[in-house]
Amino acid sequence: MSDEGRELRRKQQENVRELRSKL
């Protein structure tokens, strides 16, 4: 469970970084 939550947060952070880079 802890692994899944950490991976989900890492994917979200990467997505936010890509979105900010596009801006």
C-alpha distance matrix in Angstrom:
0.0 3.8 5.4 5.2 6.3 8.7 10.0 10.7 12.5 14.4 15.6 16.8 18.5 20.2 21.3 22.8 24.6 26.1 27.2 28.9 30.5 32.0 33.4
3.8 0.0 3.8 5.5 5.2 6.2 8.6 10.0 10.7 12.3 14.4 15.5 16.6 18.4 20.1 21.2 22.7 24.6 25.9 27.1 28.7 30.5 31.9
5.4 3.8 0.0 3.8 5.5 5.2 6.2 8.6 10.0 10.6 12.3 14.3 15.4 16.5 18.4 20.1 21.2 22.7 24.4 25.9 27.0 28.8 30.5
5.2 5.5 3.8 0.0 3.8 5.5 5.2 6.1 8.7 9.9 10.6 12.3 14.3 15.4 16.5 18.5 20.1 21.2 22.6 24.5 25.8 27.2 28.9
6.3 5.2 5.5 3.8 0.0 3.8 5.5 5.1 6.2 8.7 10.0 10.6 12.3 14.3 15.4 16.6 18.5 20.1 21.1 22.6 24.5 25.9 27.2
8.7 6.2 5.2 5.5 3.8 0.0 3.8 5.4 5.2 6.1 8.6 9.9 10.5 12.3 14.2 15.3 16.6 18.5 19.9 21.1 22.6 24.5 25.9
10.0 8.6 6.2 5.2 5.5 3.8 0.0 3.8 5.5 5.0 6.2 8.6 9.8 10.6 12.3 14.3 15.4 16.6 18.4 20.0 21.1 22.7 24.6
10.7 10.0 8.6 6.1 5.1 5.4 3.8 0.0 3.8 5.5 5.2 6.2 8.7 10.0 10.6 12.4 14.4 15.5 16.5 18.5 20.1 21.3 22.8
12.5 10.7 10.0 8.7 6.2 5.2 5.5 3.8 0.0 3.8 5.4 5.0 6.1 8.6 9.8 10.5 12.3 14.3 15.2 16.5 18.3 20.0 21.2
14.4 12.3 10.6 9.9 8.7 6.1 5.0 5.5 3.8 0.0 3.8 5.4 5.1 6.2 8.6 9.9 10.6 12.4 14.2 15.4 16.5 18.5 20.1
15.6 14.4 12.3 10.6 10.0 8.6 6.2 5.2 5.4 3.8 0.0 3.8 5.5 5.1 6.1 8.7 9.9 10.6 12.3 14.3 15.3 16.6 18.6
16.8 15.5 14.3 12.3 10.6 9.9 8.6 6.2 5.0 5.4 3.8 0.0 3.8 5.4 5.0 6.2 8.7 9.9 10.5 12.3 14.2 15.4 16.7
18.5 16.6 15.4 14.3 12.3 10.5 9.8 8.7 6.1 5.1 5.5 3.8 0.0 3.8 5.4 5.1 6.3 8.7 9.8 10.6 12.3 14.3 15.5
20.2 18.4 16.5 15.4 14.3 12.3 10.6 10.0 8.6 6.2 5.1 5.4 3.8 0.0 3.8 5.4 5.1 6.3 8.6 9.9 10.5 12.5 14.4
21.3 20.1 18.4 16.5 15.4 14.2 12.3 10.6 9.8 8.6 6.1 5.0 5.4 3.8 0.0 3.8 5.4 5.1 6.2 8.7 9.9 10.7 12.5
22.8 21.2 20.1 18.5 16.6 15.3 14.3 12.4 10.5 9.9 8.7 6.2 5.1 5.4 3.8 0.0 3.8 5.4 5.0 6.1 8.5 9.9 10.7
24.6 22.7 21.2 20.1 18.5 16.6 15.4 14.4 12.3 10.6 9.9 8.7 6.3 5.1 5.4 3.8 0.0 3.8 5.4 5.1 6.1 8.6 9.9
26.1 24.6 22.7 21.2 20.1 18.5 16.6 15.5 14.3 12.4 10.6 9.9 8.7 6.3 5.1 5.4 3.8 0.0 3.8 5.4 5.0 6.2 8.7
27.2 25.9 24.4 22.6 21.1 19.9 18.4 16.5 15.2 14.2 12.3 10.5 9.8 8.6 6.2 5.0 5.4 3.8 0.0 3.8 5.4 5.2 6.4
28.9 27.1 25.9 24.5 22.6 21.1 20.0 18.5 16.5 15.4 14.3 12.3 10.6 9.9 8.7 6.1 5.1 5.4 3.8 0.0 3.8 5.4 5.1
30.5 28.7 27.0 25.8 24.5 22.6 21.1 20.1 18.3 16.5 15.3 14.2 12.3 10.5 9.9 8.5 6.1 5.0 5.4 3.8 0.0 3.8 5.4
32.0 30.5 28.8 27.2 25.9 24.5 22.7 21.3 20.0 18.5 16.6 15.4 14.3 12.5 10.7 9.9 8.6 6.2 5.2 5.4 3.8 0.0 3.8
33.4 31.9 30.5 28.9 27.2 25.9 24.6 22.8 21.2 20.1 18.6 16.7 15.5 14.4 12.5 10.7 9.9 8.7 6.4 5.1 5.4 3.8 0.0
